[in-house]
Amino acid sequence: MNELGNKTLSVTEAIQSRRTIFNFKLEKPAREEIEEVLAFGIWAPNHRLTEPWRFTIIGEKKKLILAGRYREIQIEKVIEHANEQQQTSVGQKGYDKFMSKPVIVAVSYIKSGNNFEQREDYAATCCAIQNIQLAAWSHGIGMQWSTGPITREKETHTLIGINYEEEEIIGFLYTGYPAEIPKARRKLFSELFRVTA
Ligand SMILES: Cc1cc2nc3c(=O)[nH]c(=O)nc-3n(C[C@H](O)[C@H](O)[C@H](O)COP(=O)(O)O)c2cc1C
């Protein structure tokens, strides 16, 4: 069941109603459904058909290791002004937060060609991510696209089998059934729109 009840969402309904989800229900979407939704990524536009995108579902063993690193990162952020007890508590909150994401998918792109070509492949993979977010939403699955420090570390790439020199993680998609849907926040389109002569 999706956001608008048990019916198919039109593309425009999905675009407008999709929200980034931070809090998930405990129940995990089935692996087949996650794969079905990820497969919509490959239909994104991409210049020269380089198909630069790669999708990695992070398994439970690697998730536990990453949660440990997430704990350390949260502690590193406060280490200068927090005492030991506060650091432990901040670290534990971070660990629990990471572990509360039912499924984690890393979306990466192959870095080939010159700078401009890499920018285009990065852009195409961002389009793939939005395809995936919209497809997921129409299945009643929510996502948070995250680019936190853990997604950028070389160790993260290596841990999940990505060659850091050749391929870069664009983000993690924290994935699951929404427990809470945040309110939409946007400027008015009329404030952002111009027509030139
Ligand atoms: C490239 C990119 C990176 C993002 N990284 C984060 C992130 O690290 N942490 C986070 O909370 N949200 C992240 N988001 C999600 C935005 O916070 C979210 O899209 C924004 O608040 C608007 O909310 P909406 O998606 O519900 O419209 C990211 C979104 C994009 C496109």
PDBQT file of the ligand as one rigid body, heavy atoms in Angstrom, charges set to zero:
ROOT
HETATM    1  C1  LIG A 201      22.375  14.480  -3.190  1.00  0.00    +0.000 C 
HETATM    2  C2  LIG A 201      21.512  14.374  -1.969  1.00  0.00    +0.000 A 
HETATM    3  C3  LIG A 201      22.100  14.079  -0.752  1.00  0.00    +0.000 A 
HETATM    4  C4  LIG A 201      21.323  13.972   0.411  1.00  0.00    +0.000 A 
HETATM    5  N1  LIG A 201      21.945  13.660   1.592  1.00  0.00    +0.000 NA
HETATM    6  C5  LIG A 201      21.231  13.645   2.722  1.00  0.00    +0.000 A 
HETATM    7  C6  LIG A 201      21.881  13.358   3.960  1.00  0.00    +0.000 A 
HETATM    8  O1  LIG A 201      23.088  13.090   4.003  1.00  0.00    +0.000 OA
HETATM    9  N2  LIG A 201      21.140  13.384   5.069  1.00  0.00    +0.000 N 
HETATM   10  C7  LIG A 201      19.790  13.652   5.033  1.00  0.00    +0.000 A 
HETATM   11  O2  LIG A 201      19.163  13.691   6.099  1.00  0.00    +0.000 OA
HETATM   12  N3  LIG A 201      19.143  13.865   3.874  1.00  0.00    +0.000 NA
HETATM   13  C8  LIG A 201      19.831  13.884   2.716  1.00  0.00    +0.000 A 
HETATM   14  N4  LIG A 201      19.188  14.091   1.523  1.00  0.00    +0.000 N 
HETATM   15  C9  LIG A 201      17.717  14.202   1.490  1.00  0.00    +0.000 C 
HETATM   16  C10 LIG A 201      17.283  15.647   1.670  1.00  0.00    +0.000 C 
HETATM   17  O3  LIG A 201      17.467  16.027   3.016  1.00  0.00    +0.000 OA
HETATM   18  C11 LIG A 201      15.789  15.762   1.295  1.00  0.00    +0.000 C 
HETATM   19  O4  LIG A 201      15.629  15.440  -0.063  1.00  0.00    +0.000 OA
HETATM   20  C12 LIG A 201      15.279  17.192   1.536  1.00  0.00    +0.000 C 
HETATM   21  O5  LIG A 201      15.196  17.446   2.897  1.00  0.00    +0.000 OA
HETATM   22  C13 LIG A 201      13.905  17.422   0.929  1.00  0.00    +0.000 C 
HETATM   23  O6  LIG A 201      12.971  16.524   1.457  1.00  0.00    +0.000 OA
HETATM   24  P1  LIG A 201      12.066  15.599   0.518  1.00  0.00    +0.000 P 
HETATM   25  O7  LIG A 201      13.005  14.636  -0.171  1.00  0.00    +0.000 OA
HETATM   26  O8  LIG A 201      11.131  14.909   1.475  1.00  0.00    +0.000 OA
HETATM   27  O9  LIG A 201      11.329  16.488  -0.432  1.00  0.00    +0.000 OA
HETATM   28  C14 LIG A 201      19.921  14.187   0.350  1.00  0.00    +0.000 A 
HETATM   29  C15 LIG A 201      19.326  14.460  -0.892  1.00  0.00    +0.000 A 
HETATM   30  C16 LIG A 201      20.113  14.557  -2.034  1.00  0.00    +0.000 A 
HETATM   31  C17 LIG A 201      19.455  14.848  -3.365  1.00  0.00    +0.000 C 
ENDROOT
TORSDOF 0
